[in-house]
Amino acid sequence: MAEMLEGFRGCLLGLAVGDALGMPTEGFSAQEIRSRFGQVRDMLPAPQGHFHSGLEAGQYTDDTEQALLLAESLIENAGFSPDRFAELLARWGASWTLDEKLNRGVGFTSRSAVENLLAGISWKESGLALPTCGSAMRVAPLGLLYHCDLSVVSRYAELQSLPTHSGPAARAGSIAVAVGIAMALKGFCKEMVLRTAASLAGRADREFAEKLLWTLSLFDLRSEDALGLIRNSPHVSEAVPAAFYCFMKFPPEEALIAAANGGGDTDSIASIAGALCGASAGAAWIPERWLCCLEDRKRLERVAGDLAELSGGLCP
């Protein structure tokens, strides 16, 4: 049980530190990051004029906000309820539609879908069929909670995507990340984690699954070249494979550094990579220089403990 709890802690803390590490570099190319920041290895505030301007070192974006929202809905409901999760998404959206300062980088797809929810549209119809990674970046808590049953993980990962991201690629990306988290938590080797994630994701979108598997062919290349081929936009078929590549290629700390310096959707790529690394390796690898300034560290650890306790009853 102690080992399992460590995986839950590592996953949620890894997700949040990856998000915070990649926050200030989001939207820049790898070359621009090198020019502006050097190599980012420590938590930094968002630069002036950046769309995350105002966020301090160690603060996270909507990636972690949405993951916590999903995790706390699971705890509150003693399991997954798409109705309750959609209610919480709408309540969360109401806060930043009233005060734009509370918007921490919510993407077009999620914003539009949440506005649909606020307009009274059912969560079954509110999502947009756009292939972005918003539902994949938040799905880790489902992989943790239901890790003993990959069919349940897959089904619920797809369901939690629908309120915001209804397209096949986005649903496949959510399945891949949730299954990857479950497999990593159970101690499977990294290649088996990726292959199983791709196999189950392929039931929703074969093209996405093939892109994810393709990353296995890139390990003989320089990491900069491999990540350049995978690409790094918010497109789910780029962000999720890039995160899996970093998870597989590097030790955990270096995986997040590579993701945060790779350009593009750095916060999402680093947060997914951090969740995978943490589920696999626990939390001991996370540097204190990251944790000491991490926003809501105690909340993240409390949620991890509550999820682990709930999971103990569901996955004896």
DRENVOVEX-862537 format. One line per field, with one value per residue: residue number from 1; x, y, z of N, C-alpha, C in turn. Coordinates in steps of 0.1 Angstrom, whole numbers, plus 5000, padded with zeros to 4 digits. Each point is the difference from the previous one (the first is absolute). Example, Ala and Ser with C-alpha at 12.3 -4.5 7.8 and 13.67 -1.06 7.14 Angstrom:
REM residues 2
n	c(1|2)
n.X	c(5132|4996)
n.Y	c(4943|5011)
n.Z	c(5078|4993)
ca.X	c(4991|5009)
ca.Y	c(5012|5011)
ca.Z	c(5000|5000)
c.X	c(5009|4992)
c.Y	c(5012|5011)
c.Z	c(5000|5008)
//
This chain:
REM residues 316
n	c(1|2|3|4|5|6|7|8|9|10|11|12|13|14|15|16|17|18|19|20|21|22|23|24|25|26|27|28|29|30|31|32|33|34|35|36|37|38|39|40|41|42|43|44|45|46|47|48|49|50|51|52|53|54|55|56|57|58|59|60|61|62|63|64|65|66|67|68|69|70|71|72|73|74|75|76|77|78|79|80|81|82|83|84|85|86|87|88|89|90|91|92|93|94|95|96|97|98|99|100|101|102|103|104|105|106|107|108|109|110|111|112|113|114|115|116|117|118|119|120|121|122|123|124|125|126|127|128|129|130|131|132|133|134|135|136|137|138|139|140|141|142|143|144|145|146|147|148|149|150|151|152|153|154|155|156|157|158|159|160|161|162|163|164|165|166|167|168|169|170|171|172|173|174|175|176|177|178|179|180|181|182|183|184|185|186|187|188|189|190|191|192|193|194|195|196|197|198|199|200|201|202|203|204|205|206|207|208|209|210|211|212|213|214|215|216|217|218|219|220|221|222|223|224|225|226|227|228|229|230|231|232|233|234|235|236|237|238|239|240|241|242|243|244|245|246|247|248|249|250|251|252|253|254|255|256|257|258|259|260|261|262|263|264|265|266|267|268|269|270|271|272|273|274|275|276|277|278|279|280|281|282|283|284|285|286|287|288|289|290|291|292|293|294|295|296|297|298|299|300|301|302|303|304|305|306|307|308|309|310|311|312|313|314|315|316)
n.X	c(5008|5011|5004|4988|5000|5012|4994|4990|5009|5008|4989|4993|5010|5003|4987|4999|5011|4996|4987|5004|5008|4990|4994|5012|5002|4988|5000|5012|5008|5006|5001|4987|4997|5009|4994|4987|5000|5007|5005|4987|5005|4996|4992|4993|4999|4987|5006|5004|4987|5004|4993|5011|5002|5007|5003|5002|5012|4997|4994|4989|4997|4992|5012|5007|4995|5000|5013|5002|4994|5006|5012|4997|4996|5011|5007|4994|5001|5011|5004|5000|4995|4997|4989|5005|5009|4989|4993|5011|5001|4987|5001|5009|4993|4989|5010|5006|4987|4998|5012|5004|5003|4989|5001|5004|4996|4988|5002|5000|5004|5008|5004|5000|5005|5008|5001|5001|5008|5006|5000|5003|5010|4994|5007|4989|4996|5006|5006|5012|4998|5008|5011|4996|5009|4990|4994|5011|5002|4987|5002|5012|4992|4995|5012|5001|4988|4999|5012|4992|4993|5007|4990|5000|5014|5000|4990|5005|5012|4994|4993|5011|5004|4988|4999|5012|5004|4991|5011|5002|5007|4992|4990|5006|5003|4987|4996|5009|4997|4987|5000|5008|4992|4989|5006|5003|4988|4997|5009|4992|5008|5008|5007|4998|5004|5010|5005|4998|5006|5009|5001|4998|5009|5006|4993|5006|5013|5000|4998|4993|4994|5000|4996|4993|4996|4998|4997|4996|4997|4999|5001|5003|4990|5006|4998|5009|5006|5000|5002|5009|5002|5000|5007|4996|4991|4989|5002|4990|5001|5003|4991|4991|5003|5000|4989|4994|5004|4997|4988|5000|5004|4994|5010|4992|5010|5008|4991|4998|5013|5001|4989|5005|5011|4991|4993|4991|4992|5010|4990|4992|5010|5005|4987|4998|5012|4998|4988|5005|5010|4991|4991|5010|5005|4987|5002|5008|4997|4989|5008|5006|5009|4993|5001|5011|4999|4997|4992|4994|5013|4996|4994|5011|5007|4992|4999|5013|5001|4991|5006|5011|4995|4995|5012|5004|4989|5004|5013|4992)
n.Y	c(4988|4999|4989|4995|5004|4995|4991|5000|5001|4990|4994|5004|4997|4989|4998|5004|4993|4990|5002|5002|4989|4994|5005|5004|4988|4998|4995|4999|5002|4989|5005|5004|4988|4994|5008|4997|4986|4997|4991|4997|5001|5012|5001|5006|5013|5002|5001|5013|5002|4989|4990|4996|5012|5001|4988|4997|5000|4989|5010|4993|4994|5001|4995|5006|5012|4996|4996|5011|5007|4992|5001|5012|5000|4993|5008|5012|4994|4998|5007|4995|5012|4997|4998|4994|4993|4998|4997|4993|4994|4999|4995|4992|4997|4999|4995|4993|4997|5000|4993|5007|5007|4993|5004|4987|5006|5002|4989|5002|4987|5000|5012|4996|4988|5006|5009|4989|4994|5012|4998|4989|4999|4988|4994|4992|5013|5003|4988|5005|4997|5006|4997|5007|5004|5009|4990|4999|5013|4997|4990|5003|5008|4999|5001|5009|5006|4998|5001|4993|5009|4996|4991|5000|5000|4992|4993|5001|4996|4991|4995|5001|4995|4994|5004|4998|4988|5001|5006|4991|5009|5009|4992|4997|5013|5002|4991|5005|5012|4998|4993|5010|5008|4993|4998|5012|5003|4990|5008|5001|4993|5010|4991|4992|5010|5004|4987|4999|5011|4997|4987|5004|5009|4989|4996|5011|4999|4993|5011|5004|4988|5001|5013|4995|4990|5009|5006|4987|5004|5009|4990|4997|5009|5011|5002|5010|4991|4990|5009|5004|4987|4997|5012|5013|5000|5007|4997|4993|4999|5011|5006|4991|4997|5014|5000|4990|5007|5012|4995|4995|5012|5008|5002|4998|5004|4992|4991|5006|5000|4989|4996|5006|4994|4991|5010|5009|4989|5008|5008|4998|5002|5010|5004|4996|5005|5011|4999|4997|5010|5008|4996|5001|5012|5004|5005|4990|4998|5005|5009|5002|5004|4989|4991|5006|5003|4987|5006|5002|4999|5006|5008|5001|5001|5009|5005|4999|5003|5009|5003|5000|5006|5009|5001|5001|5007|5007|5001|4991)
n.Z	c(5000|5008|4993|5002|5013|5000|4992|5009|5011|4996|4996|5011|5008|4994|4999|5013|5004|4992|5004|5013|4998|4993|5011|5004|4996|5005|4988|5006|4989|4997|4988|5000|5005|4992|4991|5004|5002|4989|5008|4999|5012|5002|5011|4990|5003|4996|4988|5001|4999|5007|4994|5006|4994|5011|4993|5013|5004|4994|4994|5000|4989|4990|4996|5010|4997|4987|5002|5008|4990|4990|5006|5003|4987|4997|5008|4996|4988|5006|4989|4987|4999|4987|5005|5011|4993|4992|5011|5004|4988|5000|5013|4996|4989|5008|5007|4990|4997|5013|5002|4989|5011|5001|4987|5002|4989|5004|4993|4987|4998|5011|4996|4987|5004|5009|4990|4993|5010|5000|4987|5008|4991|4997|5010|4997|5000|5012|4999|4996|4988|5008|4993|5010|5008|5000|4994|4992|5001|5001|4992|5004|5007|4988|4994|5009|5000|4987|5005|5007|4993|4990|5001|5013|5002|4990|5005|5012|4995|4993|5010|5007|4988|5000|5012|4997|4999|4990|4994|4990|4994|5005|4997|4989|4999|5004|4991|4991|5004|5001|4989|4995|5006|4997|4988|5000|5006|4992|4995|4990|4992|4997|4993|5010|5008|4991|4999|5012|5003|4990|5005|5013|4998|4993|5010|5004|4997|4990|4993|5010|5001|4987|5002|5009|4993|4990|5012|5000|4988|5009|5007|4987|4999|4997|5013|4997|4993|5009|5010|4991|4998|5013|5002|5003|4990|5003|4987|5003|4987|5005|5008|4998|4987|5000|5008|4993|4990|5006|5003|4988|4995|5010|5010|5011|5008|4993|5002|5012|5003|4994|5007|5011|4994|4997|5005|4996|5001|5004|5005|4989|4991|5007|5001|4987|4995|5008|4995|4988|5001|5005|4991|4992|5003|5003|5012|5004|4987|5005|4994|5011|4991|4995|5010|5003|4987|5000|4992|5012|5004|5011|4992|4992|5011|5005|4988|4999|5013|4998|4988|5006|5010|4992|4993|5013|5000|4990|5004|5007)
ca.X	c(4992|5009|5005|4989|4998|5012|4997|4989|5006|5009|4993|4994|5011|5007|4992|4999|5013|5002|4992|5006|5013|4998|4991|5006|5006|4989|4997|5012|5007|5011|5011|4997|5002|5014|5005|4995|5002|5010|4993|4992|5001|4994|4987|5002|4987|4997|5007|4991|4993|4996|4986|4999|5006|4994|5002|5013|5008|4994|4986|4996|4990|4987|5002|4999|4987|4991|5003|4995|4985|4996|5003|4992|4987|5001|5000|4987|4990|5005|5001|4998|4987|5001|4990|5006|5012|4996|4995|5011|5006|4992|5002|5014|5000|4993|5009|5008|4993|4997|5012|5010|5013|5000|5002|5014|5004|4990|5000|4988|4991|4994|4992|4987|4992|4995|4990|4988|4994|4993|4987|4990|5001|5004|5014|5001|5000|5007|5014|5004|5008|5013|5010|5010|5004|4995|4995|5011|5009|4994|4993|5008|4994|4992|5009|5004|4989|4996|5012|4999|4991|5003|4988|4993|5008|4998|4986|4998|5008|4992|4988|5004|5004|4989|4995|5008|5007|4992|5006|5006|5014|5000|4996|5011|5011|4997|5001|5014|5006|4995|5006|5014|5002|4997|5010|5012|4998|5001|5014|5004|5011|4995|4995|4987|4991|4996|4993|4987|4992|4997|4990|4987|4996|4996|4986|4993|5006|5011|5011|5007|5008|5011|5009|5006|5010|5011|5011|5010|5010|5008|5009|5014|5003|5002|4987|4995|4995|4988|4989|4997|4992|4987|4994|4996|4988|4990|4994|5001|5009|5013|5003|5000|5012|5012|5001|5004|5014|5008|4999|5007|5014|5009|4996|4988|5003|5004|4988|4992|5008|5000|4987|4999|5009|4998|4992|4986|4991|5010|4994|4993|5009|5008|4991|4997|5012|5001|4990|5005|5012|4996|4993|5010|5011|4997|5003|5013|5009|4996|5009|4994|4999|4987|4989|4999|4992|4988|4987|4990|5006|4993|4987|5003|5004|4987|4992|5006|4997|4986|4998|5006|4991|4988|5004|5002|4987|4996|5010|5007)
ca.Y	c(5012|5012|5002|5005|5014|5008|5002|5010|5013|5004|5003|5013|5010|5000|5007|5014|5006|5002|5011|5012|5002|5004|5012|5013|4998|4996|5008|5003|4989|4995|5010|5012|4997|5001|5014|5008|4995|4989|4987|5002|4989|5005|5007|5014|5007|5003|5013|5011|5000|4986|4998|4996|5010|5001|4988|5000|4987|4989|5000|4992|5005|4993|4986|4995|5003|4990|4987|5000|5000|4986|4992|5003|4995|4985|4998|5004|4991|4986|4994|5010|5004|5010|5011|5009|5006|5011|5011|5007|5008|5012|5009|5005|5009|5012|5009|5008|5008|5012|5007|4995|4998|4986|4991|4997|4994|4990|5000|5003|4989|4999|5012|5000|4990|5004|5009|4992|4995|5011|5003|4990|4989|4988|4996|4991|5007|5013|5000|5003|4989|5005|4990|5006|4991|5004|4989|4991|5005|5000|4987|4992|4994|4988|4989|4996|4994|4987|4994|4986|4995|5009|5002|5011|5011|5004|5005|5012|5011|5005|5007|5013|5008|5004|5014|5010|4995|4989|4994|4987|5001|5005|4989|4990|5005|4998|4985|4996|5006|4993|4986|5001|5003|4987|4991|5005|4998|4986|4996|4994|5007|5011|4997|4993|5011|5007|4991|4997|5013|5002|4990|5003|5013|4998|4997|5013|5006|4992|5009|5004|4989|4998|5011|4998|4989|5004|5006|4990|4999|5012|5000|5000|5014|5010|5004|5012|4997|4992|5009|5008|4992|4998|5013|5003|5009|4995|4989|4988|4991|5005|5002|4987|4993|5007|4997|4986|5000|5005|4990|4988|5002|5006|4999|5009|5015|5005|4999|5012|5011|4998|5004|5014|5007|4995|5009|4997|4999|4994|4997|4987|4989|4997|4995|4986|4992|4999|4990|4987|4997|4998|4987|4990|5001|5006|5015|5003|5006|5014|5009|5009|5013|5001|4998|5010|5011|4995|5004|4990|4987|4992|4996|4989|4988|4995|4994|4987|4991|4996|4991|4987|4993|4996|4989|4987|4993|4997|4991|4994)
ca.Z	c(5000|5000|4986|4991|5004|4995|4986|4999|5003|4989|4988|5001|5001|4987|4991|5004|4998|4986|4996|5005|4993|4986|4999|4994|4986|4990|4988|4994|4994|5008|4998|5008|5014|5002|4999|5011|5013|5001|5003|5012|5009|5012|4998|4996|4997|4986|4996|4998|4987|4997|5003|5014|5008|5013|5007|5006|4999|5007|4998|4989|4990|5000|4999|5014|5005|4995|5006|5013|4999|4998|5012|5011|4997|5003|5015|5005|4995|5002|4987|4989|4996|4990|5003|5010|4994|4991|5009|5005|4989|4998|5011|4998|4989|5004|5008|4991|4991|5007|5003|4991|5007|5006|4989|5000|4987|4994|4986|4993|5001|5013|5003|4993|5006|5013|4997|4996|5012|5008|4993|5002|4991|5007|4998|4989|4988|5001|4995|4986|4993|4997|5005|5009|5011|5013|5008|5003|5011|5013|5002|5008|5012|4997|4999|5014|5008|4994|4994|5000|4989|4989|4992|5007|4997|4987|4998|5008|4994|4988|5005|5006|4989|4992|5003|4993|4988|4995|4988|5003|5004|5013|5008|4999|5009|5014|5003|5000|5012|5011|5000|5003|5015|5007|4998|5006|5014|5003|4999|4987|4993|4992|4987|5001|5003|4988|4990|5005|4998|4986|4995|5004|4994|4986|4999|4998|4988|4995|4996|5012|5005|4992|5003|5013|4999|4992|5008|5004|4990|5000|5012|4996|4996|5011|5006|4994|4987|5002|5004|4989|4991|5007|5001|5013|5001|5008|4994|5008|4993|5002|5014|5008|4997|5005|5014|5001|4996|5011|5011|4997|4996|5010|5014|5002|5000|4986|4991|5001|4994|4986|4996|5002|4991|4986|4993|4997|5012|5010|5013|4999|4998|5012|5010|4997|5003|5014|5006|4997|5008|5014|5002|4998|5009|5012|5001|5005|4990|4997|5007|5011|4995|4993|5009|5011|4996|4993|5004|5005|5002|5011|4994|4990|5008|5006|4990|4997|5011|5000|4989|5003|5009|4992|4991|5008|5001|4986|4994|5011)
c.X	c(5009|5006|4990|4997|5011|4998|4989|5006|5009|4993|4994|5010|5008|4992|5001|5014|5003|4993|5007|5013|4998|4992|5006|5005|4989|4998|5013|5006|5012|5012|4997|5002|5015|5005|4995|5004|5013|4993|4992|5001|4993|4987|5002|4986|4998|5006|4989|4995|4996|4986|4998|5005|4992|5001|5015|5007|4993|4985|4996|4989|4987|5002|4998|4986|4989|5002|4995|4985|4995|5003|4990|4985|4999|4999|4986|4989|5003|5001|4997|4986|5002|4991|5007|5012|4996|4995|5012|5008|4992|5002|5014|5000|4993|5009|5009|4993|4996|5012|5011|5013|5001|5002|5015|5004|4990|4999|4986|4990|4993|4992|4987|4991|4994|4990|4987|4994|4993|4987|4989|5001|5006|5015|5002|5001|5009|5014|5001|5008|5013|5011|5010|5001|4994|4994|5010|5008|4994|4996|5008|4992|4991|5009|5005|4989|4996|5011|4998|4992|5002|4988|4992|5007|4997|4986|4998|5009|4993|4988|5004|5004|4988|4995|5008|5006|4994|5006|5007|5015|5002|4996|5011|5012|4997|5001|5015|5006|4995|5005|5014|5002|4997|5011|5013|4999|5002|5014|5004|5011|4995|4995|4986|4989|4995|4992|4985|4991|4996|4990|4986|4995|4996|4986|4991|5005|5013|5012|5007|5009|5012|5011|5007|5010|5012|5011|5011|5011|5010|5011|5015|5004|5004|4987|4994|4994|4987|4988|4996|4991|4986|4991|4993|4989|4990|4992|5003|5010|5014|5004|5001|5012|5013|5002|5005|5015|5009|5001|5009|5015|5009|4996|4990|5003|5004|4989|4992|5008|5000|4986|4998|5008|4997|4992|4986|4992|5007|4993|4993|5009|5007|4991|4996|5012|5002|4991|5004|5012|4997|4993|5009|5011|4997|5004|5014|5010|4997|5009|4993|5000|4988|4989|4999|4991|4988|4987|4991|5006|4992|4986|5002|5003|4987|4991|5006|4997|4985|4997|5006|4991|4987|5003|5002|4987|4995|5009|5008|5011)
c.Y	c(5013|5002|5006|5015|5008|5002|5010|5014|5005|5004|5014|5011|5002|5008|5015|5007|5001|5011|5013|5003|5005|5012|5012|4998|4997|5010|5004|4988|4996|5011|5013|4998|5001|5014|5009|4996|4992|4987|5002|4987|5003|5007|5014|5006|5002|5013|5010|4999|4987|4998|4994|5011|5002|4988|5000|4986|4989|4999|4992|5006|4992|4985|4993|5003|4990|4986|5000|5000|4986|4992|5003|4996|4985|4997|5003|4990|4985|4992|5010|5002|5011|5012|5009|5007|5012|5012|5008|5008|5013|5010|5007|5011|5013|5010|5008|5007|5013|5009|4994|4997|4986|4990|4998|4992|4990|5001|5003|4989|4999|5012|5000|4989|5004|5011|4993|4995|5011|5004|4990|4988|4988|4997|4991|5007|5013|5000|5003|4989|5005|4992|5007|4991|5003|4989|4990|5005|5000|4986|4991|4994|4988|4988|4996|4992|4986|4992|4985|4995|5010|5002|5012|5013|5006|5006|5014|5012|5006|5009|5014|5010|5007|5014|5011|4996|4987|4992|4987|5002|5005|4989|4990|5005|4999|4986|4997|5005|4992|4986|5000|5002|4987|4990|5004|4998|4986|4995|4994|5008|5011|4996|4993|5011|5006|4991|4997|5013|5002|4990|5004|5014|4998|4996|5013|5007|4993|5009|5005|4989|4997|5010|4997|4988|5004|5006|4990|4999|5012|5000|5000|5014|5009|5004|5012|4997|4992|5009|5009|4993|4998|5012|5002|5010|4994|4988|4987|4990|5005|5001|4987|4992|5006|4997|4986|4998|5004|4990|4988|5002|5004|4995|5011|5015|5005|4999|5013|5012|4999|5006|5015|5009|4997|5009|4996|5000|4993|4996|4987|4988|4996|4995|4986|4991|4999|4991|4986|4996|4998|4988|4988|4999|5006|5015|5003|5007|5015|5009|5009|5014|5003|5000|5012|5012|4995|5005|4988|4986|4992|4995|4988|4987|4995|4993|4987|4990|4996|4991|4986|4992|4995|4988|4987|4992|4995|4989|4992|4991)
c.Z	c(5000|4987|4990|5002|4994|4985|4998|5002|4988|4988|5001|5002|4987|4990|5002|4997|4985|4994|5003|4993|4986|4998|4993|4986|4990|4989|4993|4993|5009|4998|5008|5015|5003|5000|5012|5014|5003|5001|5013|5008|5014|4997|4998|4999|4985|4997|4997|4986|4995|5003|5014|5010|5013|5009|5005|4998|5009|4999|4987|4992|5002|4998|5014|5006|4996|5006|5014|5001|4999|5012|5011|4998|5002|5015|5005|4997|5003|4987|4990|4997|4989|5003|5010|4995|4991|5008|5006|4989|4998|5011|4999|4989|5004|5007|4990|4989|5006|5003|4992|5006|5006|4989|4999|4987|4994|4985|4993|5002|5013|5004|4993|5005|5013|4998|4996|5012|5008|4993|5001|4991|5008|4998|4988|4986|5000|4994|4986|4994|4995|5006|5009|5013|5014|5009|5004|5011|5014|5005|5010|5013|4997|4998|5014|5006|4996|4994|4999|4988|4988|4991|5006|4998|4986|4998|5007|4994|4988|5004|5006|4989|4994|5004|4993|4987|4995|4988|5003|5004|5014|5010|5001|5009|5014|5005|5002|5013|5013|5001|5003|5015|5007|4998|5007|5015|5004|4997|4987|4994|4991|4986|5001|5003|4988|4990|5005|4999|4986|4996|5004|4994|4986|4998|4997|4988|4996|4997|5012|5006|4992|5002|5014|4999|4992|5008|5004|4989|5000|5011|4996|4995|5012|5005|4993|4986|5001|5004|4989|4990|5006|5000|5013|5002|5010|4994|5008|4994|5000|5015|5008|4995|5005|5014|5003|4996|5011|5012|4997|4998|5011|5014|5003|5000|4987|4990|5001|4994|4985|4994|5001|4991|4986|4992|4998|5013|5012|5013|4999|4998|5013|5011|4998|5003|5015|5007|4997|5008|5015|5003|5000|5012|5014|5000|5004|4991|4998|5009|5010|4994|4992|5010|5010|4995|4992|5006|5005|5002|5010|4994|4991|5008|5007|4990|4996|5010|4999|4988|5002|5010|4993|4991|5007|5001|4986|4994|5011|4996)
//
